[in-house]
Amino acid sequence: MNLKAYAKINLGLRILRKREDGYHDIETIFHRVNIFDEIALSPSNTISMECSDASIPTDERNLCIKTARLLEHESRAIRGVQIILKKDIPVGAGLGGGSSDAAAVLLGLNKLWQLNLSHEMLRSLALTLGADVPYFLRSGSAFATGRGEILEYFSLDVPYWIVLVCPNIHVSTAWAYQNTHITYRTPVVSGVEPLHISLKEIVLNHITYPKKLQTHLHNDFEPLVFATHKSVSHVKDTLIADGAVFAQMSGSGSSVYGFFTSEQQARAVMNEFGRRCRVFLTPPNFRPNE
């Protein structure tokens, strides 16, 4: 069984508050881009894994192995699978690669092992693996709240060439949450009534008005990451200087994406960054071929 696990970018990310359980309430939009890992699942007597990237562990530390073990436990039977992961999504770049891989294995093994688990059961298991994993169980974009696990899927056409630049910098999500100051506050209208405009409303209403996106769509991790890693800040500045109508860091970084109205401009920027970073291109109105 051959699977594709697509990466996501975050269109805006608000950190609303720290919760009593230690996690944070956030608000973000998950949107898939044209980068994917390839996963092959084959019947086997044991659970094992190989990966094209030697830096990635293939033991119990890997989310794919954890997923297989979780399903084995859920099915209350000794089962096996050989997982071969061809890695293309950069690690530690804020693109959800590990979460996407886990979701693909979860869906794939449900079929391969003929478990017939419901979507709700799969979603419950996915949440034990990570807050981002449930998103990748379904197609489409999603407005995410809570820890990122409360999802409202919707159709979103992004009418731009998306250039994604991935510096060779690993940013720990845990570190980012521990060190980011929560600055988001609900806007006040006429000094009286608070008005909360969700990121979903902003994106749906203003996706074709990039100046509005620049004003209203922000990533709360950017100040911390940019102050710590100047090269990530430089990527965003360069994208804008080279014609991006909107640019933003994805998740907790280190990847940065830019929206371009011109394919020629987009490819020129890719050539510029390609000598020192990994770069990817997503065409307008992209839909994953899953």
RODO-2510 file (C-alpha; in nm, 4 decimals, decimal comma):
residues 290
     n   res          X          Y          Z
     1     m     0,0000     0,0000     0,0000
     2     n     0,1483     0,3324    -0,1124
     3     l     0,0437     0,6591     0,0539
     4     k     0,1207     1,0299     0,0239
     5     a     0,1426     1,2444     0,3374
     6     y     0,1151     1,6127     0,2440
     7     a     0,2623     1,9045     0,4384
     8     k     0,0597     2,1996     0,5676
     9     i     0,1251     2,5660     0,6198
    10     n    -0,0423     2,7881     0,8791
    11     l    -0,2329     3,0878     0,7509
    12     g    -0,2056     3,3002     1,0617
    13     l    -0,1506     3,1684     1,4136
    14     r    -0,2836     3,3286     1,7308
    15     i    -0,1777     3,2117     2,0748
    16     l    -0,4777     3,3054     2,2854
    17     r    -0,3896     3,1824     2,6351
    18     k    -0,2031     2,9235     2,8392
    19     r    -0,4348     2,6629     2,9844
    20     e    -0,4320     2,5040     3,3273
    21     d    -0,3186     2,1737     3,1740
    22     g    -0,0027     2,3421     3,0428
    23     y    -0,1116     2,3525     2,6807
    24     h    -0,2088     2,6661     2,4870
    25     d    -0,5330     2,7637     2,3190
    26     i    -0,4625     2,8749     1,9648
    27     e    -0,6394     2,9802     1,6492
    28     t    -0,4986     2,8999     1,3056
    29     i    -0,5802     2,7880     0,9526
    30     f    -0,4245     2,4639     0,8275
    31     h    -0,3779     2,4524     0,4503
    32     r    -0,2011     2,1814     0,2490
    33     v     0,0796     2,2580     0,0053
    34     n     0,2468     2,0579    -0,2695
    35     i     0,5104     1,8800    -0,0612
    36     f     0,4645     1,5236     0,0543
    37     d     0,6326     1,2235     0,2112
    38     e     0,5776     0,8838     0,0508
    39     i     0,4909     0,5888     0,2734
    40     a     0,4793     0,2213     0,1739
    41     l     0,3039    -0,0257     0,4052
    42     s     0,3650    -0,3979     0,3556
    43     p     0,2400    -0,7006     0,5536
    44     s     0,5037    -0,8383     0,7887
    45     n     0,5398    -1,0561     1,0965
    46     t     0,6742    -0,7660     1,3014
    47     i     0,6424    -0,3868     1,3149
    48     s     0,9506    -0,2298     1,1564
    49     m     1,0489     0,0841     0,9694
    50     e     1,3021     0,2166     0,7205
    51     c     1,3530     0,5829     0,6281
    52     s     1,5362     0,7594     0,3466
    53     d     1,6608     1,0218     0,5954
    54     a     1,9221     0,8660     0,8218
    55     s     1,8794     1,1431     1,0802
    56     i     1,5225     1,0336     1,1561
    57     p     1,4840     0,7578     1,4188
    58     t     1,3045     0,4429     1,3053
    59     d     1,2411     0,2997     1,6516
    60     e     0,9731     0,3696     1,9114
    61     r     1,0552     0,7428     1,9003
    62     n     0,9071     0,7706     1,5516
    63     l     0,5403     0,8677     1,5245
    64     c     0,4832     0,6091     1,2499
    65     i     0,5982     0,3290     1,4810
    66     k     0,3982     0,4771     1,7698
    67     t     0,0926     0,4790     1,5440
    68     a     0,1361     0,1138     1,4483
    69     r     0,1845     0,0142     1,8139
    70     l    -0,1242     0,2119     1,9126
    71     l    -0,3387     0,0361     1,6523
    72     e    -0,1926    -0,3010     1,7468
    73     h    -0,2958    -0,2354     2,1068
    74     e    -0,6381    -0,1114     1,9976
    75     s    -0,7042    -0,4242     1,7915
    76     r    -0,5918    -0,6478     2,0809
    77     a    -0,3938    -0,8700     1,8464
    78     i    -0,0296    -0,9125     1,7493
    79     r     0,0068    -0,7634     1,4046
    80     g     0,2940    -0,6599     1,1827
    81     v     0,3818    -0,4119     0,9121
    82     q     0,6922    -0,2905     0,7343
    83     i     0,6873     0,0876     0,6990
    84     i     0,9127     0,2472     0,4385
    85     l     0,9196     0,6266     0,4601
    86     k     1,0609     0,8383     0,1791
    87     k     1,1054     1,1733     0,3510
    88     d     1,0745     1,4989     0,1592
    89     i     0,9012     1,7314     0,4084
    90     p     1,1732     1,9134     0,6064
    91     v     1,1881     1,8310     0,9776
    92     g     1,1380     2,1046     1,2381
    93     a     1,0103     2,3500     0,9799
    94     g     0,6529     2,4046     1,1009
    95     l     0,5038     2,1970     0,8190
    96     g     0,3499     1,9099     1,0180
    97     g     0,5453     1,6368     0,8413
    98     g     0,5555     1,3953     1,1348
    99     s     0,1861     1,4496     1,2073
   100     s     0,0937     1,3959     0,8430
   101     d     0,2977     1,0734     0,8337
   102     a     0,1235     0,9472     1,1477
   103     a    -0,2214     1,0210     1,0060
   104     a    -0,1353     0,8440     0,6796
   105     v    -0,0171     0,5343     0,8691
   106     l    -0,3291     0,5449     1,0869
   107     l    -0,5580     0,5497     0,7825
   108     g    -0,3464     0,2993     0,5912
   109     l    -0,3254     0,0400     0,8683
   110     n    -0,6974     0,0690     0,9344
   111     k    -0,7389    -0,0669     0,5802
   112     l    -0,4386    -0,3006     0,5665
   113     w    -0,5297    -0,4678     0,8951
   114     q    -0,9040    -0,4516     0,8136
   115     l    -0,9853    -0,2914     1,1482
   116     n    -1,2867    -0,0959     1,0189
   117     l    -1,2458     0,1717     1,2856
   118     s    -1,4805     0,4691     1,2512
   119     h    -1,3564     0,8170     1,1704
   120     e    -1,4384     0,9267     1,5253
   121     m    -1,2321     0,6416     1,6708
   122     l    -0,9415     0,7230     1,4377
   123     r    -0,9674     1,0883     1,5363
   124     s    -0,9562     0,9962     1,9051
   125     l    -0,6451     0,7840     1,8491
   126     a    -0,4859     1,0574     1,6360
   127     l    -0,5243     1,3084     1,9167
   128     t    -0,3208     1,0865     2,1511
   129     l    -0,0368     1,1047     1,8972
   130     g    -0,0337     1,4847     1,8633
   131     a    -0,2594     1,7888     1,8415
   132     d    -0,1957     1,8333     1,4656
   133     v    -0,2499     1,4687     1,3676
   134     p    -0,6345     1,4773     1,3488
   135     y    -0,6252     1,7485     1,0806
   136     f    -0,4509     1,5183     0,8329
   137     l    -0,7229     1,2521     0,8541
   138     r    -0,9396     1,4521     0,6132
   139     s    -0,8798     1,6597     0,3019
   140     g    -0,9327     2,0329     0,2741
   141     s    -0,8324     2,3367     0,4764
   142     a    -0,9422     2,3707     0,8376
   143     f    -0,9981     2,6403     1,0957
   144     a    -0,8322     2,5022     1,4099
   145     t    -0,8960     2,6086     1,7681
   146     g    -0,8329     2,4626     2,1138
   147     r    -0,4879     2,3019     2,1045
   148     g    -0,5355     2,2803     1,7286
   149     e    -0,7535     1,9708     1,7532
   150     i    -1,0963     2,1407     1,7222
   151     l    -1,1366     2,1508     1,3468
   152     e    -1,3810     2,3162     1,1109
   153     y    -1,3031     2,2046     0,7561
   154     f    -1,3846     2,4329     0,4660
   155     s    -1,2967     2,4864     0,1022
   156     l    -1,0265     2,7447     0,0372
   157     d    -0,8761     2,8390    -0,2974
   158     v    -0,5471     3,0249    -0,2608
   159     p    -0,5107     3,2105    -0,5936
   160     y    -0,1327     3,2572    -0,5673
   161     w     0,1864     3,0754    -0,6467
   162     i     0,3140     2,9742    -0,3020
   163     v     0,6909     2,9699    -0,2637
   164     l     0,7973     2,7864     0,0519
   165     v     1,1512     2,8461     0,1744
   166     c     1,2987     2,6123     0,4374
   167     p     1,6241     2,7329     0,5961
   168     n     1,8444     2,4635     0,7457
   169     i     1,7261     2,5527     1,0966
   170     h     1,5331     2,3271     1,3351
   171     v     1,2899     2,5118     1,5620
   172     s     1,1443     2,3142     1,8518
   173     t     0,7699     2,3699     1,8896
   174     a     0,7952     2,3054     2,2646
   175     w     1,0683     2,5700     2,2944
   176     a     0,8604     2,8172     2,0940
   177     y     0,5554     2,7760     2,3180
   178     q     0,7644     2,8006     2,6344
   179     n     0,9290     3,1257     2,5294
   180     t     0,6643     3,3142     2,3319
   181     h     0,4881     3,6007     2,5058
   182     i     0,1130     3,5989     2,4522
   183     t     0,0325     3,9354     2,2994
   184     y    -0,2967     3,8749     2,1190
   185     r    -0,5913     4,0671     2,2538
   186     t    -0,9456     4,0855     2,1204
   187     p    -0,9917     4,4143     1,9327
   188     v    -1,2248     4,6726     2,0821
   189     v    -1,4779     4,8580     1,8699
   190     s    -1,5826     5,2100     1,9792
   191     g    -1,4053     5,1529     2,3094
   192     v    -1,6919     4,9358     2,4346
   193     e    -1,7756     4,6041     2,2711
   194     p    -1,5022     4,3478     2,2009
   195     l    -1,5067     4,2186     1,8452
   196     h    -1,3412     3,8875     1,7717
   197     i    -1,2808     3,8350     1,4011
   198     s    -1,1755     3,4753     1,3437
   199     l    -0,8884     3,3863     1,1141
   200     k    -1,1351     3,1926     0,9007
   201     e    -1,3356     3,5102     0,8384
   202     i    -1,0192     3,7055     0,7608
   203     v    -0,8919     3,4470     0,5124
   204     l    -1,2250     3,3890     0,3378
   205     n    -1,3022     3,7603     0,3109
   206     h    -0,9556     3,8857     0,2188
   207     i    -0,7634     3,6063     0,0432
   208     t    -0,7701     3,8102    -0,2793
   209     y    -0,6736     4,1320    -0,0965
   210     p    -0,3146     4,0787     0,0174
   211     k    -0,2886     4,4191     0,1870
   212     k    -0,5735     4,3133     0,4133
   213     l    -0,3877     3,9902     0,4877
   214     q    -0,0799     4,1921     0,5803
   215     t    -0,2880     4,3948     0,8247
   216     h    -0,4944     4,1210     0,9859
   217     l    -0,3144     3,7863     0,9414
   218     h    -0,0248     3,7382     1,1838
   219     n     0,1798     3,4549     1,3323
   220     d     0,2461     3,5088     1,7045
   221     f     0,5608     3,2950     1,6907
   222     e     0,7369     3,5303     1,4489
   223     p     0,8789     3,7840     1,6999
   224     l     1,0503     3,5129     1,9060
   225     v     1,1823     3,3095     1,6138
   226     f     1,2938     3,6148     1,4163
   227     a     1,4800     3,7543     1,7186
   228     t     1,6526     3,4209     1,7784
   229     h     1,7168     3,3243     1,4154
   230     k     1,7895     3,6334     1,2063
   231     s     1,8191     3,4254     0,8906
   232     v     1,4501     3,3276     0,9147
   233     s     1,3537     3,6945     0,9380
   234     h     1,5776     3,7604     0,6388
   235     v     1,3877     3,5022     0,4332
   236     k     1,0586     3,6814     0,4923
   237     d     1,2083     4,0229     0,4143
   238     t     1,3624     3,8881     0,0934
   239     l     1,0388     3,7279    -0,0239
   240     i     0,8567     4,0597     0,0156
   241     a     1,1386     4,2571    -0,1457
   242     d     1,1328     4,0173    -0,4419
   243     g     0,7635     4,0564    -0,5125
   244     a     0,5630     3,8468    -0,2656
   245     v     0,2296     4,0185    -0,2004
   246     f     0,2157     3,8405     0,1374
   247     a     0,4704     3,6396     0,3360
   248     q     0,4620     3,4650     0,6716
   249     m     0,6363     3,2021     0,8792
   250     s     0,4505     2,8713     0,9067
   251     g     0,3736     2,7359     1,2534
   252     s     0,6657     2,7720     1,4913
   253     g     0,9053     2,7875     1,1955
   254     s     1,1528     2,7778     1,0446
   255     s     0,9849     2,7644     0,7035
   256     v     0,8498     3,0850     0,5481
   257     y     0,6074     3,1072     0,2576
   258     g     0,5297     3,3854     0,0152
   259     f     0,2303     3,4471    -0,2110
   260     f     0,3150     3,5508    -0,5677
   261     t     0,0776     3,6574    -0,8442
   262     s     0,3412     3,5848    -1,1107
   263     e     0,4833     3,2388    -1,1794
   264     q     0,7910     3,4020    -1,3311
   265     q     0,8593     3,5964    -1,0115
   266     a     0,7973     3,2890    -0,8009
   267     r     1,0445     3,0778    -0,9954
   268     a     1,3043     3,3553    -0,9914
   269     v     1,2821     3,3680    -0,6108
   270     m     1,3106     2,9896    -0,5958
   271     n     1,6305     3,0065    -0,7982
   272     e     1,7677     3,2726    -0,5648
   273     f     1,7006     3,0735    -0,2480
   274     g     1,7694     2,7315    -0,3979
   275     r     2,1446     2,7727    -0,3604
   276     r     2,1253     2,7790     0,0203
   277     c     1,7776     2,6566     0,1274
   278     r     1,5270     2,3933     0,0321
   279     v     1,2477     2,5528    -0,1705
   280     f     0,9108     2,4258    -0,2914
   281     l     0,6434     2,5611    -0,5256
   282     t     0,2676     2,5152    -0,4959
   283     p     0,0509     2,6315    -0,7881
   284     p    -0,2625     2,8437    -0,7455
   285     n    -0,5785     2,6666    -0,6233
   286     f    -0,3808     2,3519    -0,5420
   287     r    -0,5644     2,0320    -0,4435
   288     p    -0,3612     1,7312    -0,3243
   289     n    -0,3762     1,4214    -0,5408
   290     e    -0,4396     1,1739    -0,2613
***
